[in-house]
C-alpha cells in the first residue's frame, strides 16, 4: 500500500482489483482509499471517502459498487454510509 493503515477494509471488486478504504495510522484516522491491481502488483490512489473512518464495514454489492458503512472517526461512532 502507499499508506500504512490499520483497522481498514479490503474488498475484492468484480474486476478482480482490491479496494482498501479508511483505517488509521499512528492514531490519525483517514478517508483515503487505494486500489490494488492483483495482475500487476501496483497500488494506486482512488477518490477518498467523504468521512474519515476506521473499524467500518465494506460490502461489495451485486451491481459492483461498494457500500462503506459505520465505523469510528476518533470522536464518535458514525452512522454514515458511502457508496463507491
Phi, psi and omega in degrees: 000156177284329179237132174293143180200155175227160179056038177260183172240155175226120185238128176280120182276167181295338178271003178092347177284164180244125178262122177251127183234143169062208184099195178211158178223119181054044177068014174257113181282143188235152173254007185286157178222149179224153175247135175249124177267108184298325184288331181251343183075019184256134173265140175220150177285149174226175184302139181281167177284163176291329183233138172291142180196151171224169181059030181262180174241156176220126183237129175279123182271166182296338178274002178092349178280164180243128177261117178256126186225150171062206180106192183227138183247021181081000175233309182221161167282132188258147176257007184285159177221149180223149181243126177260000000 
